[in-house]
Amino acid sequence: MTLLAEPSTQPTRPAHPPGAVDSSVPAWWFRSPDQHLQTLARTTRPDYQDWLTHVRGAAGCVRPIRLAGASLTVEADTGRVLASVDTAGMPDGVIYKPCGNRRATVCPTCSKRYQRDAYQLVRAGLVGGKGVPEHVASHPAVFPTLTAPSFGLVHTRHVKRHTCQSRRRCDCRAEPCHARRDLTVCAHGARLACYARHEDGDRQLGTALCPDCYDYPAQAVWNMQAGELWRRTTIAVNRHLHRLTRARGIPDVLDYHVSGGKVRVRRLPPFRLSFGKASEMQRRGVVHFHAIVRIDGRDPTDPTRILPPPAGLDADDLKAAIDHAARTVAFTTDPHPTRPDGWLIGWGDQVLTKVITVSGHGQITDAQVAAYVAKYATKSTEATGHTSARLTDETVNLYADGDGSHTERLVEACWQLGATRDWRRLRRWAHMLGFGGHFLTKSRRYSITFTILRQQRLIYRRTQTTGPETQAETTAQDTTLVVNFLQFVGAGWHTTADAMLANTSAALAREHEQTPAPAAA
């Protein structure tokens, strides 16, 4: 659950004002590096139970945000202030808010919440619910996977036939990496063969057989241009399907609008594509996309309405359009001082498109797709072994090396290419190996938004905190506004003991909620 921006309305104990300290505990215990003394200093405070309640929303977060200030409840119609709460009267004098980071390597608790929201968001676009009409379950939908081309030979792990029960702990025997009968040697003297059967956790996976032959600049540029390639692909898919509907005699939708004092008519396709997309970073340091593409109908009078698709279009047509676009869409980048002709940006040969079904009898089900996309929404460059914050001139040398490891050469390529003014974006996203896009995106009308899910969770939290006696106030929230005058005062817990106590309390609460009630005698 997300901690509310406004403080909890849970009443504190009147016998001990917030922040009261037991006089028998030395003040320096709280500042001591000894975790045992920190724990004693916190647990012996009279407001300890109030503190646990206060930080419950951020418990489990690795680095919560601390906010200080005031929160006002204002009547929307008149502007009259109904209530005012100041953080000075709360334990520690601040509000603890979860960091909300989606990366599992940064904050496991917040990333898990983000992953669950992503699952609900993706699945609602496939089966309906949460404001999405349920008839979307019958709309044609496919699950394409679009990969990048090859930039050089890398160590791989390929299993022809899986016999394991769980792919997460796959221990199947892999095929030889790059088995060759001839002793092929590159111009740099490196042998372009590998007979090893790599294990799943082998550090060699994704690294180049010959780093000097590998085209690191081209891969960095491809990562930077991947979003533009996806945009052009969606345009090509729309055009392909539009030509198909015209060939089959499906009439276009007429859109009447006034422009320059005249009524003009636009002919629009009778369908609209809605999609959700997750980006996955491969071990070789290049992204590929897992997308969900759905066909909807079009209503020119109400663009927000989701209609059933026109008769005559099915999932096989959508699959054929995506496969055709993946084979044909390509463009050349602007010239670079090191590459006057630019780089050709296109998809690789490994394109796989599966038809999604809700009945469970197709190539892949809605639950499998939602779980698959949500899993990659919380990942980043961890698969490559590189994790860093945004790089600067002072820190880039820690991660970039033109003669170093696979990822160090990629960072170096981003940094060197980004020295040109029009290519500075590569330096900005060098810590992401050139990819500057979001790891989970969707079209506007595919499904609900993360904001709606957070608001629903906020309403639930308010109801849970205030109790059933104030249910009428919760129902009348639309008539009031919560105005926060909060400012950032720090990040992280005050002490290691605070983090331990908050996380332990949250874990015990989750365990209590998941424990089934005893059966009645």
KOLTORTI-180340 format. One record per residue: residue in three letters; x, y, z of N, C-alpha, C, O, CB in turn. Coordinates in steps of 0.1 Angstrom, whole numbers, plus 5000, padded with zeros to 4 digits. Atoms other than C-alpha are relative to their C-alpha. Glycine has a CB too. Layout:
N
ALAXYZXYZXYZXYZXYZ
...
This chain:
521
MET500849885000500050005000500950125000501950135006499150005012
THR499249875001501250354992499650095012498450115015499750074987
LEU500349904990501550605020499450124995499850184984501350035008
LEU500749885005499250895016500950125001501850135009498750025008
ALA499249885000500651235008499650085013500450165018499750094988
GLU500449934987498651365038500249905011500149785009498550054999
PRO499750084988499351235073498849915003497649945000500550085012
SER501150084996497350955088499150075010499650155019500649875006
THR500949944991494251055107499949925013499049945021498750034994
GLN500150084988494850785133500450085012501550145012501049874998
PRO499749914988494750955167501249945008501349825009498850005009
THR498850034992497950955187499649995015498550045019501150094998
ARG500350014986498050875224500250135007501250195006501049895006
PRO500049874994497251185243501050015012501450115016498750055005
ALA499250004988499351075274501550044996502250095005500049875007
HIS498649975004502651115254499950074987499650024977500849874999
PRO499949935013503051385228501049944991502049884995500350155003
PRO499050065009504751285196501450065002501650185004499550034986
GLY498649964999508451295198500549995015501750025017500250144995
ALA499650014986508451245236501049895002500949784996498849985009
VAL498950094998511651065247500049965015499950045024501350064996
ASP499850054986512050845278501250055006502350045000500049845000
SER498849934994514351035301501049905005502249945007499650095011
SER499050104995515950705313500949954988501949894991499349895006
VAL499150055011517450645278500950124996500450234993499149964987
PRO499149895004520550845269499750054986499449974977501549955001
ALA500349955013520051075240501049954989500649954977500150155000
TRP499050045010523250955223499849864995500449834984501450015005
TRP500350135005521850605219499450014986499749924977499149935009
PHE500749985013519750725190501050034989500849994977499050115000
ARG499049965010522850855172501249905000502149924992500550145003
SER498950104999525050555181500049914987499049884982499949925013
PRO499950095011526350335153499649865003499549774995501450004994
ASP500450134995525450035174498549984998497750065003500449985015
GLN501450025003522149895161499249965012498049995013499949894989
HIS500750044988521249745194499650125009498550135013500949915009
LEU500349884993521450085211498950084993498050144999501250095003
GLN501049935008519450245182498649945002497650015004500449994985
THR501350074998516749975187499450035013498250065015500249854998
LEU500549974987516550035224499550155001498550185007501149985011
ALA500449864999516350415219498750024993497950114997501150094993
ARG501349985006513450375195498949935007497849995009500149954985
THR501150084994511450105212499650045014498550015019500449855001
THR500349954987511650265246499350145000499050195011501250015009
ARG500749875001510150595234498549985002497949884998500250064986
PRO501450024998506550645246499250004988498149944987499550115009
ASP500849995012505350715211500449894990500249914978500250134993
TYR499550105009506850395196498949934992499049924980500849895008
GLN501250065008503450235187499450104990499050064979499049955010
ASP500549895009502350565172501050014988500550034977499850135007
TRP499050005010505550565152499849894990499949914978501450005005
LEU500250125009504950215138498750024991498849994980499849875009
THR501249975008501450325127500350104990499850104979498850045009
HIS499749885009502850645112500849954988500550014977500750105008
VAL499150045012505450465090499549884993500249834985501449985006
ARG500450125006503350175081499950004985500249904978498649965005
GLY500149995015502750295045501349994993501449954982499350134997
ALA498750005006506450325039500949885005502049875001500850135003
ALA499250114995507550015058500349904989499549874981499249935011
GLY499650095011509549785036500850084989501650024982498949934994
CYS499249925009510950075015501450015004501750045016499350144998
VAL498549994997514750085013500450145003501150175013500849954989
ARG499649864999514950465010498850094999498650154989501150044990
PRO501349925001511650635019500450155000501450205004499249975012
ILE499849865001511251005012499350075013498250035017499350064987
ARG500549934989510851235042499550144996500250224990501150015012
LEU500649875004508451535038499550075013499150005022498849974991
ALA500449924989507751815062499150124995499450164984501250055009
GLY500949895004505052085062498649985006498549935016500050014985
ALA501450004995501352115065499149954989499449954977499550145004
SER501050055009498251955048498750065004498250055015500049845001
LEU501349934998494952135044498949924992499149884981500050144996
THR501250055007491551985036499150114998498550185007499349895009
VAL500749885005489652245016498749964993498749864986500850084991
GLU501350025007485952255005500250054986500550164984498950075008
ALA499849975014486052244967499250124996499750204988499749884992
ASP500849895005483152484962500350135006500250234998498549965003
THR499849874993483852754987501450035003501750155006499250005013
GLY498649984996487552714994500250015015501350055019500550134994
ARG499950004986486852695031500949895005500849775001498649995007
VAL499150104994489552515051499249925011498849985021501350075006
LEU500750084991487952225069500949945011500449925022499349894992
ALA499150064990490952075086501550034996501850064984499849855001
SER498649975003494652145089500949915009500649895021500450155003
VAL499150094992497451905100501450044997501850064985499749854996
ASP498649965001501051995106500949885004500649815013500450125009
THR499150114998503851735104500850025013501449925018501049984989
ALA499349984987505451895135499449925011500149895021500150155003
GLY500650084990502951705156500049854998499349785005498650055002
MET499950155003503851365141501349955006502250025008499849984985
PRO498750064996506451115152501150044990500950034978499849855001
ASP498849965007509851235140499850134992500750184986500449894990
GLY500349875006508151555127499949994984500050104978500950095004
VAL500050025014507951415091499049904996498549825004501449974994
ILE500750115007505851205067500949924992501849974985498850064991
TYR499250105007507450895054499249954988498149904989500449885009
LYS500750045013506550825017500949904993502149934992499750124992
PRO499250095008507750524997500750064988500250164982499249884995
CYS499249945011510450604971499349974987499450064978501449945000
GLY500850025012508250444944500949954988500549954977499350124996
ASN499150045011511350314924499549874995499249785002501550005005
ARG500550125007510350054899501149894999500849774996499550034986
ARG498950095002513849884898500149915012500349955023501350074997
ALA499950104989514049564918501350005007501449975019499749864995
THR498749994994517749614924500150125009501050135018501150004990
VAL500049884992517049954940499149995013499650015024499650124992
CYS501050024989513949884962499149894997498149914989499250145002
PRO500850115003512449544961498550025004497649974997500549875008
THR501449994996509249644980499350094990498250064986500050065014
CYS500749915009508349944958499949944986498949964979500750134999
SER500150065014509249754926499049895000498349864989501449944996
LYS501150105000506949464937498750064999497850014992500149925013
ARG501349935002504149714941499850054986498750044981499950125010
TYR500049965014504949854907499749884991498949904981501350074996
GLN500350125008504949504892498649965001498049924991501049895004
ARG501450044998501549424907499150104993498150064986499749995014
ASP500849915007500149744893500149984985499149994978500450155004
ALA499850025014501649674859499249874996498749874985501549984997
TYR500850125004500049324859498550044999497950004989500249895011
GLN501449965001496649474867499750094988498750084981499550075013
LEU500149915012497149744840499949924987499149954979501150105000
VAL499950075013498149504813498849904999498249894988501349915000
ARG501150095001495449244821498750064998497850014992500049915013
ALA501349935002492649494823499850044985498750044980500050135008
GLY500149975014493449584787499749874991499449884979501350064995
LEU500350125008492949214777498749945004498049884995501149905003
VAL501350064995489949104798499050105005497850065008500349905011
GLY501049904995488349434809500150015015500949955022498649974995
GLY500049984986487549554843500750135004501550184996500649895008
LYS499349874995488749864864499750114990500650204988501549975001
GLY500449895009486850094840500249964985499750044976500950115003
VAL499950045014487749904808498949904996498649815004501449934997
PRO501150095003484749744790500449854998501549824993499350054987
GLU499750145000484649364793500049944986500649834984499049935009
HIS500050065013484049314756501450004993501649954982499050074991
VAL498750005006487749384749500649865001501649834993501050095008
ALA499550145000488249014758499849934987500549834984499349925011
SER500250075013486848924724500750074989500550034977498550004998
HIS499349935011488949174705501349924996501949865004500450145005
PRO498850065005491749034683501250065007501350185007500250004985
ALA498849954993495049064702501249904998501049784997499850025015
VAL498850085002498648944696501150045009501050155015500450014985
PHE498949974991501848934715501349984992501949884992500049905012
PRO498750005008504849024693501250025008501250105018499950094988
THR498749984994508449004704500950054989501249974979500649875007
LEU499149945011510749234683501450025006501650085017499450134995
THR498750004995514449204687500950084991500550124980500649865001
ALA499049925007517549394676500849914991500949794993500950085009
PRO499150085008519849274648501349975007501550015018500350084987
SER498750044995523249124653501050114998501150174987500449864994
PHE498949915001526149344660501449935002502450005002499950115011
GLY498850084999528649064663499749875008498749865014501150085007
LEU500350124993528948714677500250015015501250075020501049894994
VAL500050004986528248674714499849865005499249774999499050105006
HIS500250124993528248384738498549985003497950075009500949985013
THR501550024998524748234740499849865006500749785007499350014986
ARG500550134994522847954757498749964993497750034995499850015016
HIS501250045007520347764736499749865004500649775003500350014985
VAL500550144996518347464748498949964990497950034988499450005015
LYS501050045011516547274720498749955007497649975002500649894992
ARG501250064994514247084743500150015016501049965022499849854996
HIS500049984985513347184779499349885006498249845002499350145004
THR500650114991512746904804499750055014499249975022500949884999
CYS500249954986512647124835498650045002497850074992501050135002
GLN501449964996509447204853499950155001498850215000499649935012
SER500149854998510347574859501150064992502350034995500150035015
ARG499049935008512147794834500950095009502050125005499450084989
ARG499349914991513248014863501249935006502250005009499150065011
ARG498950084995515447734876500449904990500649784994499749945014
CYS499750105011516347574843501449945002502450025003499850074986
ASP498750075000519047314845500249914989500949814990500249935014
CYS500050085012518547164811501450014993502150114995498950034990
ARG498850005007521547064790500050094988499150074979500449854996
ALA500049915011522347344766500949954988501749864990500550145004
GLU499250035012523747314731501450075001501550175008499250034987
PRO498849925000527347414724499850144995499050164986501149934991
CYS500249855003527647794721500250034986499250074979501050085008
HIS499749975014529247834687500949894995502149914994500650144997
ALA499350115004530347494675500350014985499450034977499349865003
ARG499649995014532347504642500949894997501749855005500650144997
ARG499150115004534047234622501350064995502450004997499449924989
ASP498749935004536547484607500550095011499750145019499750074987
LEU499349924990538947684628499950154994500950204990501449965003
THR500249865005537548034618500750105009500450095022498550034998
VAL499349904992539748314630499750144994499850154981501649975000
CYS500349865005538848684627501350074997502450024999499250075010
ALA498849915004541148964615500850035012502050075010499550124993
HIS499349974988542149024651500749885006501349895017499150075010
GLY499450124995543348674656499249925010499749825016501350035006
ALA500850074990540448564678499349894993498849904982499050105006
ARG500750125005538948224673498550025002498050035013500549875007
LEU501449984999535248254664499249875002498449844994499550074987
ALA500750124996534147934680500049985015501050035022500749884993
CYS500150034986533047824714499249875002498049864998499350125008
TYR500750134999532147464723499549985014499049875018501049894997
ALA500550014986531147534759498550005000497850064992500550125009
ARG501550004998527647454771499850085012499850045024499549855002
HIS500149904989527047764792498949975009497849935005499950144994
GLU501050014990525147744824499250135000499750234994500649975014
ASP500949885001522347994829500750125007500450245003498749975007
GLY499449894993524448204853501450034996502250115003500049985015
ASP498649985004527648204833500250154996499450214989500349914987
ARG499749865003529248554831500450024986500350144981501050055010
GLN499649985014530348494796498850024991499050084980500849884995
LEU501249995008526748494783499850154996499950245005498849945007
GLY500249865004526148804762501250084996501150184990499250075010
THR498849935003529748894758500549964986500249854981501149985010
ALA499650035014531448914724501149904999502049895008500550134994
LEU498950105002533648634711501350084996502350045000499649904988
CYS498949915002535848904697499650155002498950204994500649984985
PRO500549864997535349254713500550104989499850204987500650045013
ASP499549915010537449414686499150004987499150104980501449984996
CYS500950015011535049294659498650055002497950094993500049854995
TYR501349974996531949374678499750154997500650245000499749975014
ASP500349865003530149694666499350075011498150085011499150014987
TYR500549934988529649874699499350134997498250165002501050025011
PRO500749885003528850214684498649984993497650054996500850094990
ALA501350035006526050064662499049965010497849995009500249904989
GLN501050054990524449894692499650115009498450125012500749895008
ALA500449884991524550214713499050094992498050134998501250085004
VAL500949925007522850404685498749934998497649994998500650034986
TRP501350085001520250124680499250025012498050045012500349864996
ASN500849994988519350144716499450145001498250155006501049985012
MET500549865000518950524713498850024991497950094994501150104997
GLN501049985010516750494682498949895001498049894992500650004986
ALA501050115000514650194693498650055002497750004996500349915012
GLY501349944999511750414703499550054987498350034984500050115011
GLU500449945013511650584669499749884991498849894983501150084994
LEU500350115009511850244652498649945004497949894995501149895002
TRP501350054996508850124673498950094995497850044990499949995015
ARG501049905005506850444663499849974985498649974981500450145003
ARG500150025015507550384626499349864997498649854988501350014993
THR500650145002506550014630498550015002497749954995500649905010
THR501449994998503150104645499350074989498250044985499750075013
ILE500549935012502550344616499849914989498849914982500850134996
ALA500150105011503350074591498949905002498349864993501449934999
VAL501050104998501049824608498650064998497850004992500149955015
ASN501349945003498150074607499850024985498749994981500050145007
ARG500249995014498750144571499749874993498949864984501250074993
HIS500250145006498949774562498649965003497949904993501049905006
LEU501450044997495649704580499050094993497950044989499850005015
HIS500949915007494050014564499849964985498749964980500450145001
ARG500150055014494849884529499249875000498549854990501549984995
LEU500850135000493449544539498650035002497849964995500549925011
THR501449974998490149694551499450054987498350024984499850095012
ARG500549945012489749894519499949894989498949884982500950114995
ALA500150115010490549584498498949905003498349844993501349925000
ARG501250094996487849384517498750075000497750015003500349945013
GLY501249935000485349654513499450055013498250085014498949924993
ILE500449954987485149764549500050155000501150214998500949945012
PRO500049865001484050124549500850085010500950035022498550055000
ASP499249914991486150404564499050075009497850075007500950104993
VAL500849924991484850614593500250144996501350194994500449985015
LEU500049865004483950974584500050085012499250075021498850034991
ASP499849914989485051244608499750144995500550194987501449995007
TYR500349865004483351584603500550105011500250085023498450014998
HIS499549904991485051884618500150134992500150144980501549965005
VAL500149875005485052254613501550065000502150055010499150105008
SER498649955002488352414600499950124991499550114979501049904996
GLY500049885009488652774587498650044996498450104985500849984988
GLY501449965004484852824588499349914991498249934987500050144995
LYS500650105009484252524566499949865007500849835015500849994987
VAL500150144995483052174574500849914991500649904979498549965000
ARG499150095007485751924564499749865004499349835016501450045002
VAL500250144997485551554562501349924999502049944989498949944990
ARG498850095000488351314571499549865000498649825006500950035012
ARG500250155000488350944562501049935009502249945006500149954985
LEU499150074990489750744591499849854998498749814994499650055014
PRO500150155000490450374593498849965010498650025020501349935004
PRO501150054991487450174608500549945013499749885020499149914992
PHE499550064988489750044635501050095007501450195001500749864996
ARG499049934992492250164661500849905007500349815014499450115009
LEU499250094993495249984675500450065014500750175015501349984992
SER499649974986495849984712501149915004501049795001498850005010
PHE498950094997499049854727500550035014500450145019501150014990
GLY499249984988501049804758501449934997501449834990499449935013
LYS498750055005504849744755500950015012501050105020500550094989
ALA498950014990507649634779501349984993501449914983499749885009
SER498650015006511349674771500849915009500849925021500650144999
GLU499150104993513749394781501450024995501750034983499549864998
MET498649995003517449444783500749864999500749795009500850095010
GLN499450135002519249144768501450005007501950105010500149964986
ARG498750014994522449014782501150074992502250114998500449855003
ARG499049935008524349154753500050155001500850224995499949964986
GLY500149864998523249504763499150074990499450194988501350065000
VAL500949945010520549574737498649975004498349865009500349954986
VAL501450024996516849614743499249924989499649934977499350135003
HIS501050055009514049414727498650025006498550035018500249864995
PHE501349964995510349474730499049885000499049804991499450114991
HIS501150094999507449254742498850095000498650175009500149915013
ALA501149915001504249414731498749925000498649814996500150094987
ILE501450055002500449354733499350104991499250224994499349995014
VAL500749925010498549484703498649954999498449834996500850004986
ARG501550035000494749494703499350084989499650204988499450025014
ILE500849925010492349594675498750045007497949965012499749914988
ASP501349944995489449824686499350064988499950094978500250105011
GLY500849925009486649994667500350155002500950195012498649975001
ARG499849864999486650364661498750085000497850054992500950054989
ASP501149914999484050624671500550144998501150205007499249985014
PRO499549865003484750964655499450105009500050215011499850044986
THR500649904992482351144678500449995015500350095022498549985000
ASP499550024987483851004710501349925000501349805000499049935009
PRO498750075001487550924708500449925012501249835011501150104997
THR499750084988487650794743499349875001499649785010499750085012
ARG500850125000485150524736500749884994501349894983498650024994
ILE499450125005486350164731498949924994498049875001500749925011
LEU501050075007484249984705500549864995501849854994499550084988
PRO499550135006484349624692500650034986500250124979498849904998
PRO499349985013486549594660499049974989498049904991501249914999
PRO500850035011484949594626500049854995501149794997500350094988
ALA500050145005483849254612500949994987500950084979498649964996
GLY499150025012486449124587501450015004502349994995499750104990
LEU498750004995489549174608500249915012499449915021500550155004
ASP499750094989491048904630501450015004502250084999499649864996
ALA498650004994494148824650501049964989502250004990500149915012
ASP499150045010495748654620500450114990501550124986499449884991
ASP499749885008495448974600501050095007501950155001498750084996
LEU499149924992497149164628501349945001502350015000499450025014
LYS498750074999499848904631500850024987502050054987499849855003
ALA499449995013500548924594500550154998501650174992499149964988
ALA499649865001500649304595501350035008502250115003498950105004
ILE498949974991503149314624501349934994502449994994499849955014
ASP498850075005505449054608500550074987501750074985499649854996
HIS499649935012505349244575500850135003501850174997498850034991
ALA499349874996506249574592501449975006502350055004499150075011
ALA498750034994509049404612501149974989502349994991499949895010
ARG499050045011510649284579500350124992501450134986499449894991
THR499849895010510249614560500450135006501050214999498850014992
VAL499749874994510549904584501450025003502049935011499150025012
ALA498649964997513950064586500350144996499650194987501049904992
PHE499649865004515550404584501450025004502149955011499150105008
THR498649964998518950574584500050125009499350225007500750024987
THR499949894991519950804612500750124993501250114982500849955013
ASP499349895005521351144608501549985000502049895007499750135009
PRO498650035001525051164599500750045013500350135021500750084989
HIS499249984988527651154627501550024995501849964985499949885010
PRO498649985004531251274624500849874998501649874989500850095010
THR499350125002532450924628499349904990499949804986500149935013
ARG500850085009529750784605499250094991498050124994499149905007
PRO500749905009528851034577498849954993497850034991501050054989
ASP501250065007526350794561498949965010497949925006500449884992
GLY501050044990524550734594500049855002500749774995498750054996
TRP500250144997523450394608498749964995497750034997500249975015
LEU501350065004520750174594499349945012499949855018500249904988
ILE500750054988518150104621498849924995498049964988499550125009
GLY501050095004515949804616499949895011500749875019500149944986
TRP500250114990514649494635500849884995501349874984498549965000
GLY499250125003516549164637499149904994497949924992500649955013
ASP500750115006515548834622499149935009498149875005500949914993
GLN500850074990514148694654498850085004498850155014500949975013
VAL501349944997510548814654499049895002498849814993499650104988
LEU500950104996507948604671498750075004498750155013500549905011
THR501349944996504248694672499049895003498849804995499450094988
LYS500950114996501748484691498650075002498550185006500549945014
VAL501449964999497948514692499649985015499849875020499049924991
ILE500450014986496548594727498549955000497750004992500150145007
THR501450054998493448414739499650015015500550005023499849864995
VAL500550004986491348444770499449875004499449845016498950115002
SER500650134997489848104767501049905005500649795011499349944988
GLY499050094996493147934773500449894990501149804993499649935013
HIS499750105010493247734741500850064988501049994978498749954994
GLY499249945011495447964720501549985002501949895010499750154998
GLN498650014999499148014717500550055014501550005019500750084989
ILE499649944987499348224749498850065006498050124999501250104998
THR501249954993496848334775500250145005501450195006499649905012
ASP499949864995496048674789500850015013501650105015498650065002
ALA499250004987497448584824501549984998502350055004499449895009
GLN498550025003500748464809500650134995501750164999500149884990
VAL499549875006501148784789500150105011501150175011499050054989
ALA500049904990500249004818501249985010501950075014498750015008
ALA498950034991502748824841501350024994502350075000499949865005
TYR498749995008505448824814500450154999501550195001499949944987
VAL499749865002505149194807500350075014501350155015498850074993
ALA499749944987504949294844501349965006501950045013498949965010
LYS498750044995508049094852501150094995502050135002500349854996
TYR499049925006510149294828499950155003500850235000500149984985
ALA500249864997508649624839500950055012501150175013498550035003
THR499249964988510849624871501549974997502349995007499549935012
LYS498650035002514049524854500750114992500050194986500249864992
SER499349905007516749734838501249944994501149844986500450125009
THR498750055006520449674829500649895009501849865007500950114998
GLU499450104991520949414857500449884992501449814996499049965011
ALA499650125008521049134831501450014994502049904992499049974989
THR498649985005524249284817501150005010502250005007500050124991
GLY499049994990525949304850500350155003501250175012501249934997
HIS499749854998525949694848498950065007497750065003500350074987
THR501049924992524149904874500750125005501750125012499449925011
SER499449884996524950264879498950114999497950104992501250044992
ALA500949885002523250604883500550084988501450034981500150095013
ARG499649925011523450874857501550045001501950095011499150124998
LEU498649985000527050924847500450154997499650224990500749914989
THR499549875002529051244847501549994996502049894995499850095013
ASP498550005003532551354837500849955011501949895008500450144996
GLU499250054988533751264872499849855002500749795007499650085012
THR500350144997532150914873500149914988500149794990498749995006
VAL500050085012532250794837501249905000501049794995499950084988
ASN498850095001535750654840499949885009500749785007501250085004
LEU500250114991534550414867499349894992499449774996499250035012
TYR500850105007532250234841500349994986499949904979498650045002
ALA499750005014533750314807501449974998502350025004499650144994
ASP498750045004536750154791500049944986499349844984500649905011
GLY500050055014537450114754500649874998500549804988500650104992
ASP499350135001539549804761499549915012500249815015501550025001
GLY500450074988537549674791499049894996499049834985499450095010
SER501050105001534549444795499050044989499050154984499349975013
HIS501049975010531549424772499250125003499050214994499049884999
THR500849894996529449674791500850135001500450244998499349985013
GLU499149884999532449904797500250064986500350184984501349965006
ARG499849955014532949924759498750074995498850164987500449884991
LEU501349945004529250004754499950145006499550234999498849915004
VAL500149874994529350284779501050104994500750214991500349995015
GLU499049925006532550414763499550054986499750164982501349924998
ALA500549975013530850404729498950115001498950214993499449884992
CYS501149904998527850604742500750145004500350244999499149965012
TRP499449874996530150864758500850074989500750194988501049975012
GLN499349945011532350914728499150054989499350164984501049894994
LEU501049955010529450934703499250125005498950214997499149894996
GLY500849904995527651164726500750135002500150235006499549975014
ALA499249885000530451424725499550104990499750224992501549974999
THR500549915010528851564694498750065004497950005011499749934986
ARG501149934994526151824701498749944997497949925006500050144994
ASP501350055004523251664682499849865006498849805004499850004985
TRP500150144995524051324699500250005015500649895020501049914992
ARG499850004986524251434735499149915008499449885020499950145005
ARG500950094993521351214744500749865003500449805013498849974991
LEU499350134996523750914743500850025013500949925020501049974988
ARG499349984987525751074771499050005012499349955023500850135000
ARG501049994989522651144791499549865004499349835016498850084995
TRP500550134997521650774789501149904998500849784995498849964990
ALA498950105001525050614789499949905011500349785009501450075001
HIS500150104989524250444822498949904997498949795003499650075013
MET501050095005521350274803500549944987499749884980498750064999
LEU499450055012523750174775499350064987499349994977499849855000
GLY500649925011522050434752498550004999498050084993500549944988
PHE501450015000518450334758499450105009499650095022499549865003
GLY500649904991516450634771498549995001497950095005500450134995
GLY501550014999512850504768499649945013500449905021499549924988
HIS500650064989510450384794500049854998499949804987498650065003
PHE500050155001510450014803498649954999498449834997500849945011
LEU501450045001506650004803499250124994499150225001499449945013
THR500849895007504550214779498749944995498649824993500850074989
LYS501250055005501050194766499350124992499650234994499049955011
SER500849905007498750374742498950065009498650005020499349954987
ARG500949934991496250614757498849925004498349935015499650144994
ARG501350074997493150394754500249855001499249785000499150034989
TYR499950144998494650054759499449955013498749855013501549964999
SER500550054987493850034796500050125009500150245005500949895006
ILE500049904990493750234828501550055002502450004995499449955014
THR498749954997496750424842500549975014499749935022500050164998
PHE499450014987499050394871499450095010499250065022501550015000
THR500649894992497550714885498749955006498449975018499850134993
ILE501350054995494050554887500249895011499549895021499249954988
LEU499850114990495450244905500550065013500150015024501049904994
ARG499549934988497250474930498950075007498850065020501250104997
GLN501149934994494150674936499049905007498549925018499250084990
GLN500850104994492150354942500649955013499949925023499749894991
ARG499350044988494750244967500050105011499950075023501549964997
LEU500149894990494750584984498650005007498550025019500350134993
ILE501450004995490950564988499949885010499349895021498949994989
TYR500150124991491250215003500850035013500349995024500649884993
ARG499249974988493950335027499350105009499450085021501450054996
ARG500849914992491850625038498949935008498749955020499550124992
THR501150074993488950395045500549915011499949905021499249924989
GLN499450094990491150145063500550085012500350035024501149924994
THR499449924989492750425084498950065009498950065021500950104995
THR501049924993489650625093498949915006498349955016499350104991
GLY501050094994487350325100498650024994498450124987500050015014
PRO501349995006483750255090499150115005498250154998499349875003
GLU500949894995482350535112500250124992499350214992500450035015
THR499849885008483750795088499849964985500450034976501450065002
GLN500250045014482650605056499350114992499650134980499249875000
ALA500749895008480350895047500950114996500850164985498950065009
GLU499049905004483251135047500849954988501250024979500950035012
THR499250065011485250895024499250004988499750034977500449865004
THR500950005011482250875001499950144994499750154982498649945003
ALA500249865004482051254999501350074997501550194998499350085010
GLN498649945003485751294989500050104988500850194987501049894998
ASP500049915012484751454956499750145003500050234995499049944990
THR500449864997483551764974501150075007501050195010498750005008
THR498949944992486851824992501349984992501449894984500149945014
LEU498750015006490451884981501050005011500950065021500350124990
VAL498950014990493651795000501150084994501750044983500449855003
VAL498949925005496252064995501249995009501150015021499550154999
ASN498850034992499751975006501050124998501350164987500649874996
PHE498849905000502452235015501149925007501649955018499650135008
LEU499050094995505151975019501350024992501350054980499649854999
GLN498749995006508851995012500949895003500849835014500650145003
PHE499150114998511551745008501150045011501750145010500749964987
VAL499049974990513751725039501149895002502049905009499350025014
GLY499050114999515651395034499549874994498349864990500449985014
ALA500350135005515651045021500649895009501849915013500449984985
GLY499450114993516150715039499550015015499050115020501550005000
TRP500450004986515450605075501150075008502250085004499949855005
HIS499149934992517050795103501249915005502349955006499350065013
THR499050094995518850485116499849864994498749834988500049995016
THR500250135005519450125106499049925008498249845003501349925001
ALA501050064992517350015135498650044996497749954996500250045015
ASP501449955005514350225122499649914988498549874987500050154997
ALA500350085012514650035089499649865004498749804998501150004990
MET500350134996514749705106498749985007497949895005501149955010
LEU501250014992511849775130498850024990497849954991499950105011
ALA501149975009509649915102499849884991498649844988500350134992
ASN500250115009510349625078499549885008498749805002501449974994
THR500550124992509749365106498550025003497849925002500849995013
SER501449984997506449525115499249984987498149924988499850145005
ALA500850025013505349525078500049854997498949804992500750084989
ALA500050155003506449155074499049935009498349845005501449955002
LEU500950074991504449055105498650034996497749944997500350045015
ALA501449975004501349245093499649924988498549884987500050154997
ARG500350085012501549075059499749855004498849794998501150014989
GLU500250144996501948735076498749985007498049885005501249965009
HIS501350014993498948805098498850004990497949934992499950115011
GLU501149995010496748905068499949874992498849834988500350124991
GLN500150125008497748585049499749885008499449775002501349994993
THR500350114992497148355078498549975000497850075004500650015015
PRO501450035000493748185074499450005014500149965024499749874993
ALA500750004987491248235102499749855004499449774996498750084999
PRO500350134995490747925124498549964997497650044998500349985015
ALA501350045003487747715115499149995012499649965023500049854993
ALA501050004988484647745137499849865005499749764997498750074996
ALA500350134995484047455160498649954997498349845001500350005016
